[in-house]
């Protein structure tokens, strides 16, 4: 998954100015879905020249986005009366084009390849008969065999649910595709000036983000949306001990966020034995603290004025008696005693087990979600890289033209970098 994956924006800062009229996820016509929101403000105390330049950049950017197939609606209602919201919608034609370009994998058939032994079925039935207090209580999601989306397969109805254009792509996938368009579209005649992030940097826009799926505080007796389901069973303090609904997290946030919370769950679970052994070592240190001879010698009242110690620093520190380090010596023994040797050996074994278990869990989860090997096979180049690099060559594996930097260009940049480093190192050595 791309580092600038659009779904990460679900988890970062929520823009503090809330759109008053945007109580639903649709345009005013009630049909077109809001896939992204861009926000800008007009600064009245700013010079007219700068305001005109930013307005021109915004208008050029939106005009180019319209040529990419996006649709827009402006809303000027906000709490602070200064923020202006531009709602972005991607029609079906644009979504299918982007899905094919991004090699987006979509469900094509139910996965019925999983075969369970009689013993595994018996254990599963026992688990179903006894309700576990650690279970999140949600039904398991259907697993699918997925294929890279293509318009040819779409016309043949090879994908499950492709006939419903409103729900075929998940909100996370729609946001990702719109983010891809916003990131690679230039906002001026200079093709190297691309993406909404640079416009946010020069204050042409204040923010750009996708929307959450409705309210998160929907009462449990009413129809729930994806966000409220996660809020009730996962994102609350009362559910800290329960298993995470990883399939639901993946469906709402995407695979990258789902894999992250999968890792977080495994890591937190493995911390329990490490914390238990660490607590045991601390208790042993408390029990043996009275028998520690070095601490007794430091804390001995007879030696209170015998040993005069040098100051620990050269400027503001003063001489002190060794007896003043008594409490530090006693506290240090609690964490550094004979039992810590065992704890160190235990943590070495713990680290190996954790790493190997996570490798297995990650591969299993990636296989279930059909993203195994995604980084190597389907990762798309950054939009800025595509815009700045003009040379292309054919990929011998996929047969597609891809941007690349020639060897002589990379060698020249490397030589310049090495020369600069050598120059500054020489200056530093000269001044020493």
C-alpha positions as CSV (number, residue, x, y, z in Angstrom):
1,X,0.0,0.0,0.0
2,X,1.1,3.5,-0.8
3,X,2.7,5.5,2.0
4,X,0.4,8.3,1.2
5,X,-2.6,6.0,1.3
6,X,-5.8,8.1,1.5
7,X,-7.2,6.0,4.3
8,X,-4.6,7.2,6.8
9,X,-6.4,10.5,6.7
10,X,-9.3,8.8,8.6
11,X,-7.0,8.5,11.6
12,X,-5.1,11.8,11.6
13,X,-6.3,15.2,12.8
14,X,-10.0,16.0,12.2
15,X,-10.4,19.4,10.8
16,X,-11.9,21.6,13.6
17,X,-14.3,23.5,11.5
18,X,-17.4,21.4,10.9
19,X,-19.7,21.7,7.9
20,X,-23.1,22.6,9.1
21,X,-25.1,21.6,6.0
22,X,-23.2,18.3,5.5
23,X,-25.5,16.1,7.6
24,X,-25.4,13.4,5.0
25,X,-22.7,11.9,2.8
26,X,-24.3,13.2,-0.5
27,X,-24.5,16.3,-2.6
28,X,-27.6,18.5,-2.3
29,X,-29.3,16.3,-5.0
30,X,-29.2,13.4,-2.5
31,X,-27.7,11.1,-5.2
32,X,-24.1,11.8,-5.7
33,X,-21.9,10.7,-2.8
34,X,-19.2,12.9,-1.2
35,X,-16.0,11.1,-1.7
36,X,-13.6,13.9,-0.5
37,X,-13.8,17.4,0.9
38,X,-11.4,20.3,0.3
39,X,-11.5,23.3,2.5
40,X,-10.2,26.8,1.9
41,X,-10.5,30.2,3.6
42,X,-10.4,33.7,2.2
43,X,-8.2,36.0,4.4
44,X,-9.6,39.5,4.4
45,X,-6.5,41.0,5.9
46,X,-4.3,39.6,3.1
47,X,-3.2,41.6,0.1
48,X,-5.5,41.4,-2.9
49,X,-2.7,40.2,-5.1
50,X,-2.0,37.1,-3.0
51,X,-5.7,36.3,-2.7
52,X,-6.0,36.5,-6.5
53,X,-3.0,34.2,-7.0
54,X,-4.5,31.6,-4.6
55,X,-7.9,31.8,-6.2
56,X,-6.3,31.3,-9.6
57,X,-4.4,28.2,-8.4
58,X,-7.6,26.7,-6.9
59,X,-9.6,27.4,-10.0
60,X,-6.9,25.9,-12.3
61,X,-6.7,22.9,-10.1
62,X,-10.5,22.3,-10.0
63,X,-10.7,22.8,-13.8
64,X,-8.0,20.1,-14.4
65,X,-9.8,17.8,-11.9
66,X,-13.0,18.2,-13.8
67,X,-11.2,17.0,-16.9
68,X,-10.1,14.0,-14.9
69,X,-13.8,13.2,-14.4
70,X,-14.5,14.5,-10.9
71,X,-17.6,16.5,-10.0
72,X,-17.8,19.4,-7.4
73,X,-20.2,21.2,-5.2
74,X,-19.4,24.3,-3.1
75,X,-20.8,24.9,0.3
76,X,-20.2,28.1,2.2
77,X,-22.1,27.3,5.4
78,X,-19.8,26.8,8.4
79,X,-19.6,27.6,12.0
80,X,-16.9,30.2,11.6
81,X,-18.5,31.8,8.5
82,X,-15.1,31.9,6.8
83,X,-14.4,28.4,5.7
84,X,-15.6,27.2,2.3
85,X,-16.1,23.5,1.6
86,X,-15.7,22.0,-1.8
87,X,-17.3,18.5,-2.0
88,X,-15.8,16.1,-4.4
89,X,-17.6,13.2,-6.1
90,X,-16.2,10.5,-8.4
91,X,-18.8,9.1,-10.9
92,X,-18.7,5.4,-11.9
93,X,-16.8,6.0,-15.1
94,X,-14.0,7.7,-13.2
95,X,-13.9,5.1,-10.5
96,X,-13.6,2.2,-12.9
97,X,-10.8,3.9,-14.7
98,X,-8.9,4.5,-11.5
99,X,-9.6,1.0,-10.2
100,X,-8.1,-0.5,-13.4
101,X,-5.0,1.9,-13.2
102,X,-4.4,1.0,-9.5
103,X,-4.9,-2.7,-10.1
104,X,-7.5,-2.7,-7.4
105,X,-8.5,-6.2,-6.4
106,X,-12.3,-6.7,-6.2
107,X,-14.3,-9.8,-5.1
108,X,-15.0,-12.2,-7.9
109,X,-16.1,-15.4,-6.1
110,X,-16.8,-16.7,-2.6
111,X,-13.8,-18.4,-1.1
112,X,-14.8,-22.0,-0.4
113,X,-11.3,-23.4,-0.6
114,X,-10.9,-23.6,3.2
115,X,-11.1,-27.2,4.3
116,X,-11.2,-27.9,8.0
117,X,-10.4,-31.2,9.7
118,X,-12.9,-33.0,12.0
119,X,-10.8,-31.9,15.0
120,X,-10.9,-28.3,13.9
121,X,-14.6,-28.4,13.3
122,X,-15.1,-29.9,16.8
123,X,-13.1,-27.2,18.4
124,X,-15.0,-24.5,16.5
125,X,-18.4,-26.0,17.6
126,X,-17.2,-26.0,21.2
127,X,-16.3,-22.3,20.9
128,X,-19.6,-21.5,19.3
129,X,-21.5,-23.3,22.1
130,X,-19.7,-21.4,24.8
131,X,-19.8,-17.6,24.4
132,X,-16.3,-16.2,25.1
133,X,-16.1,-12.9,27.1
134,X,-13.3,-11.9,24.7
135,X,-15.3,-12.2,21.5
136,X,-16.4,-9.0,19.9
137,X,-19.8,-10.4,19.0
138,X,-19.9,-9.6,15.3
139,X,-20.6,-12.1,12.6
140,X,-17.6,-13.3,10.5
141,X,-17.4,-11.6,7.1
142,X,-17.5,-13.6,4.0
143,X,-14.1,-14.3,2.4
144,X,-13.8,-13.8,-1.4
145,X,-11.4,-14.7,-4.1
146,X,-10.5,-11.3,-5.7
147,X,-9.1,-10.3,-9.1
148,X,-7.6,-7.1,-10.4
149,X,-10.4,-4.9,-11.6
150,X,-10.7,-4.4,-15.4
151,X,-13.4,-2.8,-17.4
152,X,-13.6,-5.9,-19.7
153,X,-14.4,-8.1,-16.7
154,X,-16.8,-5.6,-15.3
155,X,-18.8,-5.7,-18.5
156,X,-18.9,-9.5,-18.2
157,X,-20.2,-9.2,-14.6
158,X,-17.3,-11.3,-13.3
159,X,-17.3,-9.3,-10.0
160,X,-19.7,-9.8,-7.2
161,X,-22.0,-6.8,-6.7
162,X,-20.7,-4.9,-9.8
163,X,-24.3,-4.1,-10.9
164,X,-24.7,-1.8,-7.9
165,X,-22.5,1.2,-8.7
166,X,-23.2,2.8,-5.3
167,X,-21.9,0.0,-3.1
168,X,-19.5,-2.0,-5.2
169,X,-16.5,0.1,-4.2
170,X,-16.2,0.5,-0.4
171,X,-15.9,4.1,0.9
172,X,-12.2,3.4,1.7
173,X,-11.6,2.4,-1.9
174,X,-13.4,5.4,-3.3
175,X,-11.4,7.7,-1.1
176,X,-8.2,6.1,-2.1
177,X,-9.0,6.5,-5.8
178,X,-10.0,10.1,-5.4
179,X,-6.9,10.8,-3.4
180,X,-4.8,9.3,-6.2
181,X,-6.4,11.8,-8.7
182,X,-5.9,14.7,-6.3
183,X,-2.3,13.8,-5.7
184,X,-1.2,13.6,-9.3
185,X,-3.1,16.4,-11.0
186,X,-1.1,19.6,-11.7
187,X,-2.4,22.9,-10.6
188,X,-0.5,25.1,-13.1
189,X,1.1,24.8,-16.5
190,X,4.3,23.6,-14.9
191,X,3.7,19.9,-14.8
192,X,6.0,19.4,-11.8
193,X,3.7,21.4,-9.6
194,X,1.2,18.6,-8.8
195,X,-1.1,17.6,-6.0
196,X,-3.3,19.1,-3.3
197,X,-0.6,18.7,-0.6
198,X,1.4,21.5,-2.2
199,X,-1.7,23.7,-2.4
200,X,-2.2,23.1,1.3
201,X,1.4,24.1,1.9
202,X,1.0,27.4,0.1
203,X,-2.4,28.1,1.9
204,X,-4.5,27.8,-1.3
205,X,-6.4,25.1,0.7
206,X,-6.6,24.6,4.4
207,X,-7.2,20.9,4.4
208,X,-8.4,17.9,2.3
209,X,-9.9,14.8,3.7
210,X,-12.5,12.0,3.2
211,X,-15.6,11.8,5.4
212,X,-16.5,9.3,8.1
213,X,-19.5,7.0,7.5
214,X,-22.2,8.9,9.3
215,X,-22.4,9.5,13.1
216,X,-20.5,7.3,15.6
217,X,-23.1,7.6,18.4
218,X,-26.0,5.9,16.8
219,X,-28.2,4.2,19.5
220,X,-28.0,0.5,19.4
221,X,-31.7,0.0,18.8
222,X,-31.4,1.9,15.5
223,X,-29.8,0.9,12.2
224,X,-26.0,1.0,12.5
225,X,-23.5,2.2,10.0
226,X,-19.9,0.9,9.6
227,X,-18.5,3.7,11.9
228,X,-21.0,3.2,14.7
229,X,-20.5,-0.6,14.7
230,X,-16.8,-0.1,15.2
231,X,-17.5,2.5,17.9
232,X,-19.7,0.2,19.9
233,X,-17.7,-3.0,19.7
234,X,-14.1,-1.8,19.3
235,X,-13.2,1.9,19.8
236,X,-14.2,2.3,23.4
237,X,-12.6,1.7,26.8
238,X,-15.0,-1.0,27.8
239,X,-13.8,-3.2,24.9
240,X,-10.1,-3.2,25.8
241,X,-10.0,-6.9,26.6
242,X,-12.0,-8.1,23.5
243,X,-10.6,-9.4,20.2
244,X,-10.4,-6.8,17.5
245,X,-12.9,-7.1,14.6
246,X,-10.1,-7.0,12.0
247,X,-12.3,-7.7,9.0
248,X,-14.6,-4.8,9.9
249,X,-11.6,-2.5,10.5
250,X,-10.2,-3.5,7.1
251,X,-13.5,-2.9,5.4
252,X,-13.8,0.6,6.9
253,X,-10.2,1.8,6.9
254,X,-8.5,-0.4,4.3
255,X,-5.9,-3.2,4.4
256,X,-3.0,-1.0,5.5
257,X,-4.8,0.2,8.7
258,X,-6.2,-3.3,9.2
259,X,-2.7,-4.9,9.1
260,X,-1.4,-2.2,11.6
261,X,-4.1,-3.0,14.2
262,X,-3.5,-6.7,13.6
263,X,0.2,-6.1,14.6
264,X,-0.9,-3.9,17.5
265,X,-3.1,-6.7,18.8
266,X,-0.4,-9.3,18.6
267,X,2.2,-7.0,20.2
268,X,-0.1,-6.1,23.1
269,X,-1.0,-9.8,23.7
270,X,2.7,-10.7,23.8
271,X,3.4,-7.9,26.3
272,X,1.4,-9.7,28.9
273,X,4.0,-12.5,29.7
274,X,6.8,-10.0,29.4
275,X,5.0,-7.7,31.9
276,X,4.4,-10.7,34.3
277,X,8.0,-11.7,34.3
278,X,9.2,-8.1,34.7
279,X,6.9,-7.7,37.7
280,X,8.2,-10.9,39.2
281,X,11.8,-9.7,38.8
282,X,10.8,-6.4,40.5
283,X,9.2,-8.2,43.5
284,X,12.3,-10.4,43.8
285,X,14.4,-7.2,43.8
286,X,12.2,-5.8,46.6
287,X,12.7,-9.0,48.7
288,X,16.5,-9.1,48.2
289,X,17.1,-5.3,48.7
290,X,17.9,-5.8,52.4
291,X,20.7,-8.2,51.6
292,X,22.5,-6.0,49.1
293,X,25.9,-5.3,50.5
294,X,26.8,-2.3,48.3
295,X,23.6,-0.6,49.2
296,X,24.1,-1.3,52.9
297,X,27.6,0.2,52.7
298,X,26.4,3.4,51.0
299,X,23.5,3.8,53.4
300,X,25.5,3.0,56.5
301,X,25.2,5.9,59.0
302,X,28.8,5.3,60.1
303,X,30.1,6.3,56.6
304,X,27.9,9.4,56.4
305,X,30.8,11.9,56.6
306,X,33.7,9.6,55.7
307,X,33.5,9.4,52.0
308,X,33.5,12.8,50.2
309,X,32.6,12.4,46.5
310,X,33.7,14.6,43.5
311,X,31.0,16.7,41.7
312,X,29.3,14.9,38.8
313,X,29.7,17.9,36.5
314,X,32.2,20.7,36.1
315,X,30.1,23.8,36.3
316,X,27.1,23.9,38.6
317,X,27.7,20.7,40.6
318,X,29.2,20.6,44.1
319,X,30.9,18.0,46.2
320,X,28.6,15.6,48.1
321,X,28.8,12.8,50.6
322,X,28.4,9.2,49.5
323,X,25.5,8.8,52.0
324,X,23.4,11.1,49.8
325,X,23.2,8.5,47.1
326,X,21.6,6.0,49.4
327,X,18.1,6.2,47.9
328,X,19.4,6.0,44.4
329,X,21.4,2.8,45.2
330,X,18.4,1.1,46.8
331,X,16.1,2.0,43.9
332,X,18.7,0.9,41.3
333,X,18.9,-2.6,43.0
334,X,15.1,-3.1,42.5
335,X,15.7,-3.1,38.7
336,X,19.3,-4.4,38.6
337,X,19.7,-7.5,40.7
338,X,20.5,-11.2,40.1
339,X,17.0,-11.9,38.7
340,X,17.5,-9.4,35.9
341,X,19.9,-11.8,34.2
342,X,17.0,-14.3,33.9
343,X,14.8,-11.5,32.6
344,X,17.3,-10.5,30.0
345,X,17.5,-14.1,28.7
346,X,13.7,-14.4,28.8
347,X,13.3,-11.2,26.7
348,X,15.7,-12.6,24.1
349,X,13.6,-15.7,23.7
350,X,10.4,-13.6,23.9
351,X,11.6,-11.4,21.0
352,X,12.3,-14.4,18.8
353,X,8.9,-15.9,19.5
354,X,7.1,-12.6,18.9
355,X,8.9,-12.0,15.6
356,X,8.2,-15.5,14.2
357,X,4.6,-15.5,15.4
358,X,4.0,-12.1,13.8
359,X,5.5,-13.2,10.5
360,X,3.0,-16.1,10.4
361,X,0.1,-14.0,11.5
362,X,0.9,-11.3,8.9
363,X,1.2,-13.7,6.0
364,X,-2.0,-15.5,7.1
365,X,-3.9,-12.2,7.3
366,X,-2.5,-10.9,4.0
367,X,-3.6,-14.2,2.4
368,X,-7.1,-13.9,3.8
369,X,-7.4,-10.3,2.5
370,X,-5.7,-11.2,-0.8
371,X,-2.9,-8.6,-0.5
372,X,0.0,-11.0,-0.3
373,X,2.9,-9.7,-2.3
374,X,1.1,-6.4,-3.0
375,X,4.1,-4.2,-2.3
376,X,6.3,-5.9,-4.9
377,X,3.7,-6.4,-7.6
378,X,1.1,-3.6,-7.5
379,X,2.6,-0.6,-5.8
380,X,2.0,2.5,-7.9
381,X,4.8,5.2,-8.2
382,X,4.3,8.5,-6.5
383,X,2.5,11.2,-8.4
384,X,5.3,13.7,-8.0
385,X,7.8,11.1,-9.3
386,X,5.6,10.5,-12.3
387,X,5.3,14.3,-13.0
388,X,9.0,15.1,-12.7
389,X,10.5,12.1,-14.4
390,X,9.9,12.1,-18.2
391,X,11.9,9.1,-19.3
392,X,10.0,5.8,-19.6
393,X,10.8,2.2,-20.4
394,X,8.9,-1.0,-20.7
395,X,8.6,-3.2,-17.7
396,X,9.7,-6.7,-18.9
397,X,7.3,-8.4,-16.5
398,X,4.1,-6.4,-17.0
399,X,4.8,-5.0,-20.4
400,X,3.7,-1.5,-19.3
401,X,5.6,1.7,-19.8
402,X,7.0,3.0,-16.4
403,X,8.9,6.1,-15.4
404,X,12.5,5.6,-14.5
405,X,15.6,7.6,-13.7
406,X,18.5,6.8,-16.1
407,X,21.8,5.6,-14.5
408,X,23.8,8.6,-15.6
409,X,21.4,10.9,-13.9
410,X,21.5,8.9,-10.6
411,X,25.3,8.8,-10.9
412,X,25.5,12.5,-11.3
413,X,23.3,13.2,-8.3
414,X,25.3,10.7,-6.2
415,X,28.6,12.4,-7.2
416,X,27.3,15.8,-6.3
417,X,26.1,14.5,-2.9
418,X,29.4,12.9,-2.1
419,X,31.3,16.0,-3.1
420,X,29.1,18.1,-0.8
421,X,29.7,15.7,2.1
422,X,33.4,15.6,1.5
423,X,33.5,19.4,1.4
424,X,31.8,19.9,4.7
425,X,33.7,17.1,6.4
426,X,36.9,18.8,5.2
427,X,35.8,22.1,6.6
428,X,35.0,20.4,10.0
429,X,38.4,18.8,10.1
430,X,40.1,22.0,9.2
431,X,38.4,23.9,12.1
432,X,39.2,21.2,14.7
